[in-house]
Amino acid sequence: MTESLRIALAQINPVVGDIAGNVGLIRDARTRAAALGADLVVFGELCVCGYPPEDLVQKGAFLDACAVAVRDLAAETVSGPAILVGAPWREAGQVHNAALLLDGGDVVAIRFKHHLPNYGVFDEARLFVPGPLPGPITFRGVRLGVLICEDMWYADVAGALAREGAEILVVPNGSPFEDDKPGMRLDHAAARVAATGLPLIYVNQVGGQDELVFDGSSFVVGSDGGLAASLPPWRVEIALTEWRRGTDGWECAGSLAAPVGRLENLYQAMVVGLRDYVRKNRFPGIVLGLSGGIDSALAAAVAVDALGADRVRCVMMPSPYTSVDSLEDAAQVAALLGTRLDTVDIRPAMEAFTGMLAPLFGDAAPDTTEENLQSRARGLTLMALSNKFGPMVLSTGNKSEMSCGYATLYGDMCGGYAVLKDVYKTTVFAVSDWRNHHRPQGVLGPEGRVMPDRVLTKPPTAELRPNQTDQDSLPPYEVLDGILQCLIEGEMSVAETCAKGYDEDVVRRVWRMLDRAEYKRRQAPPGVKITARAFGKERRYPITNAFTPR
């Protein structure tokens, strides 16, 4: 009977569709694990093709390439550690989300995902066929119960594995980050351990994929329900865990990573999401408008931390309404971050547009039309720099603005990526203040402050007319964000939101703004998912919508 086992947890950053590159990452991790003396290396869900592969799964050539890659990897396991990898797998004409154990030069066991998530950002039910309740896999005398990601969130799979004699539960994951998600994972893992009495290994991938970002945060929960090992979030890591058979089952010895607080997790999610979007799509860098306000200052700090100051170009585009404070604050932000700052005065563009349109506008009084021309002149300027020199335009709007349509289509909404798209304004302030006092591990930006204190304390304004502030058009952000969280994340009715203590007239006004802005959000760039209900794939509302809530 096997009395000990060494299992390595491989937290890697695959790229969707880059099968050869992902196989290279798997090989490198296996080599590192072998040097540590591992018997088995566990990787994340669908690591061979990257997660989520979406409709690539519907291409026969893609499935063929994944199968070839798996068999090539299997052939390399004649000696050294076995590997548990994930890949889309065709069997009897059906495609499954599979975990495959490769050992002794062959594919020795295959298990299919039983619960296919079909909510939020997930649509696996349209891509895969669910597998039956799995049985354990015998590996070198130890019965491993493999649950693929979603299978851990339900009791039936772990229960079936325990009844059939599993000794250790192993969970490969492609679990995207969202606020409070790390704690939810631990709670579900602890519930499975409590119900079965079996220890559980949880391995998650790390890195950004379009709007999703994966934090890693892999861990082991012992049979006593305690945390036996954990990997640091937000970085590639290989960690060895030592397992010994005790009188009450298998016991794990491993190292524990330092805990990471909520604001650091939110900031790192933005950094990793932007870094990988730029890197994986091969942009040379980014360009953004630096207004002197808090949104663009935070976006610039995230960009520098993700890419380095030499790959970030900031542009101040003053109008007649731009204050001296904003000019000074933008200059100081660029100086603190060490980025290039160009200045392009948009007054000639404003005059050209108003002159060009004067015969058509006639005696109509100036209104938001002229204000929007300013924003669109800025968007046009940034897009021209992007076209000429190649950097991606980074949009700087936040979730509070996107929710209410407080943004100019084809203006400040221009961009290839919106790093604050799922970050409420009150969170923008909290994260900015946190970054001014902390430098997270692994970033490329400076120690110390990244923006002057005045950026954090002055009233937010778009400066599109004299003495304008955001609160001219919106409720105070602490009220607005609370209402939006009820309506978006909570899917509450107007009555339920008012029961939280908010004024009914204000709630109905916010609901109308939220509803009417759907057409704008459909045309917005992608951005990092942070909350439990991000705009895009996760929240799909009709543009043409006559429903009026009570």
C-alpha positions, -999 to +999 in steps of 0.1 A: +000+000+000+013+035-009+022+054+022+034+087+008+028+108-023+043+141-036+018+162-056+028+194-073+002+222-079+009+239-112-006+274-114+001+285-150-010+312-174-022+296-206-033+315-237-066+304-253-059+288-287-021+287-283-019+249-279+018+247-287+026+275-263+004+260-235+021+226-240+054+244-235+042+258-202+030+224-191+064+208-200+083+236-182+061+231-151+065+194-152+103+198-154+103+221-124+080+197-105+103+168-113+132+186-098+112+189-066+106+152-066+069+152-076+050+120-084+021+139-099+016+174-113-020+188-113-029+216-138-060+237-142-091+231-162-087+229-201-050+240-197-040+224-230-062+248-250-067+277-225-099+286-207-125+296-217-121+283-253-157+294-263-167+285-298-132+273-308-146+240-293-169+238-323-140+235-348-130+200-356-094+211-363-091+226-329-103+194-312-078+174-333-049+197-323-058+193-286-059+155-289-025+154-306-011+177-279-024+154-252-010+123-267+024+140-273+024+150-236+015+115-226+044+100-245+068+121-225+056+106-192+074+073-197+096+084-169+092+112-143+060+126-128+026+119-141+004+149-151-033+156-147-043+180-175-075+194-189-086+195-226-117+193-247-121+157-256-142+140-283-156+105-275-183+087-294-190+118-314-196+140-283-173+167-269-166+168-232-147+191-208-122+165-197-094+159-172-069+134-184-043+115-163-011+110-183+014+085-169+038+058-181+037+071-217-001+069-221-035+084-213-043+061-184-076+077-172-102+103-184-129+119-164-156+143-178-171+173-162-206+165-148-220+200-140-217+224-169-221+261-158-246+280-179-248+313-160-229+346-157-199+344-180-202+307-186-220+290-214-205+255-213-239+238-218-239+249-255-204+236-260-200+204-241-219+173-232-221+165-194-203+134-183-217+109-158-210+110-121-173+100-121-156+072-102-121+075-086-088+071-106-063+048-091-028+064-092+001+044-078-021+028-053-040+059-043-077+065-053-080+101-065-115+117-070-114+142-098-140+170-098-137+196-126-143+231-114-181+235-112-184+199-100-170+211-066-199+235-061-223+207-058-225+179-033-234+150-055-200+146-074-179+145-042-204+123-025-204+098-054-166+097-054-164+092-016-189+064-018-168+047-044-136+048-022-118+081-032-091+090-008-081+125-020-103+149-040-085+168-068-102+198-084-087+214-116-102+248-122-107+277-145-123+300-120-124+337-129-118+363-102-145+385-088-148+405-056-152+380-027-147+349-049-116+335-031-136+332+001-165+316-017-142+289-032-128+281+002-163+278+017-174+253-010-142+233-007-147+232+031-183+220+026-171+191+003-144+181+029-169+183+058-194+161+039-169+134+027-141+136+053-116+137+024-088+163+018-092+184-013-066+199-037-078+230-057-057+241-086-067+273-105-051+290-135-038+326-134-038+354-159-061+375-181-083+363-209-103+391-226-127+404-199-119+376-174-090+375-151-079+344-131-062+349-097-048+314-092-051+313-054-047+275-055-049+256-021-053+224-002-079+218+025-070+190+049-095+164+060-099+184+093-112+214+073-081+235+078-060+251+051-030+228+046-013+246+017-019+277-005-003+294-034+001+331-038-025+348-061-017+366-093+014+349-103+027+317-119+038+292-093+047+256-088+043+243-053+050+208-039+028+192-013+038+162+007+012+136+015+013+108+040-012+082+049-023+085+085-047+065+107-076+087+096-066+091+060-043+112+040-025+142+056-009+171+036+021+192+045+027+223+024+035+260+027+010+288+032+011+320+011+007+353+028-029+365+028-039+393+004-065+419+013-095+429-008-082+462-022-050+446-033-069+418-050-090+443-069-059+463-079-040+432-090-071+420-110-069+452-131-031+450-135-031+414-146-061+418-168-047+448-186-011+433-188-023+401-204-048+417-228-019+439-241+006+411-241-015+383-255-029+405-283+006+418-290+001+456-286+033+475-282+019+496-254-010+519-245-020+555-249-046+572-227-060+607-220-047+620-187-072+646-175-060+654-140-090+635-126-090+603-105-102+579-131-074+586-156-049+588-128-058+553-116-059+539-151-024+553-158-011+538-126-025+504-134-010+507-169+024+515-156+023+488-130+012+463-157+035+473-186+062+497-173+064+534-178+082+531-212+051+514-227+026+540-215+020+573-232-002+599-216-019+628-234-034+659-217-059+675-240-071+708-225-101+728-235-110+764-225-127+748-194-097+728-182-086+742-148-051+750-138-054+724-111-061+697-137-031+707-157-009+706-127-024+673-114-020+656-148+016+667-149+023+655-114+007+621-121+029+616-151+060+627-132+052+603-103+047+574-127+076+583-149+055+583-181+057+605-212+031+633-212+022+651-244-002+681-245-026+686-274-049+717-272-083+707-285-095+743-289-087+744-327-108+712-331-137+726-311-136+758-332-134+739-364-164+716-355-186+744-343-178+765-373-184+736-397-218+729-380-229+765-375-249+767-407-268+735-396-272+744-359-284+780-367-297+798-336-300+766-315-286+772-280-254+754-269-261+722-249-246+688-244-239+686-281-210+710-278-198+693-246-198+660-265-178+675-293-150+681-268-149+645-257-151+633-293-122+656-303-102+639-275-112+604-287-102+613-323-068+625-311-061+594-291-072+571-320-049+591-344-019+584-321-029+548-319-032+544-357+001+562-363+023+546-336+005+514-327-004+516-290-039+506-279-061+533-266-070+527-229-105+539-220-107+553-184-145+553-177-157+536-145-188+514-138-208+541-122-205+562-154-211+533-177-242+523-157-258+557-161-246+565-196-225+594-182-200+589-210-198+601-246-202+575-273-172+578-297-156+602-272-143+591-238-157+556-246-132+552-274-106+525-267-095+490-271-099+481-234-116+497-204-096+488-173-121+505-149-153+493-167-164+471-138-151+494-109-176+516-092-165+552-085-164+548-047-141+517-053-119+539-076-113+562-047-106+534-023-082+515-046-064+548-056-058+556-020-046+521-013-021+522-042-008+556-030+003+538+002+012+503-011+032+488-040+019+453-047+043+425-055+052+419-091+043+453-105+066+475-126+055+509-113+072+531-087+073+529-049+053+555-031+026+578-043+012+574-079-010+605-078-011+638-058-035+640-029-056+667-046-067+641-072-082+621-043-099+650-027-113+674-054-149+670-066-150+648-097-157+667-129-155+662-167-148+700-171-170+703-202-184+736-191-176+762-164-178+750-128-192+716-138-191+687-114-204+651-118-230+657-091-247+682-114-260+652-134-257+623-109-266+616-073-237+616-049-215+586-057-219+569-023-257+570-030-255+562-067-232+532-062-253+517-035-284+519-057-266+505-087-253+475-067-289+468-057-302+471-093-273+453-110-256+428-087-287+423-066-312+423-095-336+440-070-368+458-078-373+495-072-394+486-041-367+463-028-340+489-034-361+516-016-364+492+013-327+496+017-333+532+027-329+550-007-353+577-019-378+564-044-375+593-068-337+589-068-340+551-073-364+555-103-342+581-118-311+559-115-331+529-130-341+550-160-305+561-166-294+525-163-320+512-187-315+539-213-277+535-214-278+499-226-272+509-263-240+527-252-227+498-232-232+475-262-206+496-280-182+499-252-148+482-252-141+451-231-128+455-196-117+435-166-145+417-147-143+427-110-178+425-096-203+396-095-222+411-124-201+428-151-215+444-182-211+423-213-216+385-214-226+384-178-255+409-180-275+407-212-304+431-214-323+441-245-316+475-259-352+479-270-369+474-236-403+488-225-404+471-191-411+495-162-405+482-127-427+487-097 
